[in-house]
Amino acid sequence: MSINAKHLATFILGAAAGVAAHKYLQSEEGEKLLEDLKTKASDLKAEAEGAIDKAPEYFEELKTKGSEVLKTNFPDAETFFKDLYEKFVGKGPSSATTETTPVPDPIS
């Protein structure tokens, strides 16, 4: 594996950027920036934890309201989905009337 000039230039630029960032973060202005970032990160963490705590309530409300909207706008939807489920599970009325055609043996 050979190292060409492009790879070497990329490495040098990356190292220079790292040194410049380190020097900046050691200054008073850089320390203020780090403190601001820590504060914002802490705030975001608290907000995320709050959202996690509220998620079950939110989804329960969404489920309830969605069910109400479906029943209001599509009154036959519950029956339709129940019949569809039973058809695929094999317990519904449509499975009793469905005739199966035997599959021919491919070897013979």
N, C-alpha and C positions, 0 to 999 in steps of 0.2 A: 504494500500500500504506500503510495507516494504522497507526500505533502506538497501541494502546489502553492503558488503565491496567493491564490484566493483564500485558501484555508488559513494560511499564516496571517494574512491581513485581518481576517475575521477574528482570529484568536487575539491578536494584538488590540483590535478595536474593543472587543469584549472586556479584556483586562483593563484597558484604559477607562472604559465606562464604569467598571467596578471600583476602580481607585477613585474616580471622580465622585461617585455616589457615596463612597465611604467618607471622603473628605467633607462633602456637603452635609451628611447626616451627623458629623461630629461638631458642626457649627451650631450656634445658638438657634438660627433659623431652622436647621435640620432637626434639632431636638424638639422644637415646637411642632414641626410637621409630624414627627413620630408620636408625640403626645396626642395630637389631633386624630391621627390614624387609630391609636389605641382606644380613644374615647368613642370614635365612630364604630369601631369593631365591637366594643362592649355594648353599645346601643343596639347594633344589629343583632348581636347574640341574644340580648334580652327580648327584642321584638320577635325573633325566630322562636324562642322558647315559649313566648306568649301565644304565638300562632299555633304551635304544637298542642298547647293545652286547650285551645279553642277549637281545634280541628274536629274532634268527635261531635261536638254540639253543632258545628256548622254543617257537617255531612248529614247528621240526623235531621236537621231542619230542611236541608236540600232534598232529602229523601221524602219527607212528609209533604213539602210543597209540590215536589214533582209528581208525587202520587195523586195529590188533589187536582193538579192541572190535567193529568192524564184522565182521571175519572170525569172531570168536567167536560173536557174537549173531545175525548174519545171514550164514551161510556162502555163500549164493547171491547176495549183493549185488554182488560184483565181476563176476560173469558177467552179471547183470542190467544193470548200468551200462555194461559194455563193449558188450553187444548194443544197448542204447539209443543209445549214442554212435554205433556203426556204422550204426544205422538212420538217424539224422539226417544223418550224413556221407554216407551212400549207399554204403558198402562192405560192409555186413553181409549176412547171409543173407536177412534180411527184405526187402531192397531188390531182390533178384533175383526174388523171388516176387510182389512187389507189381505189380499191373497199374495202369497209368495210364489214366484215361478222358480222351479228348480234350475240350478246352473248346470249346464252340460259339462261333463268331464273332458278337459282339454287333451288328455292323453289318448282316449279311444278314438 
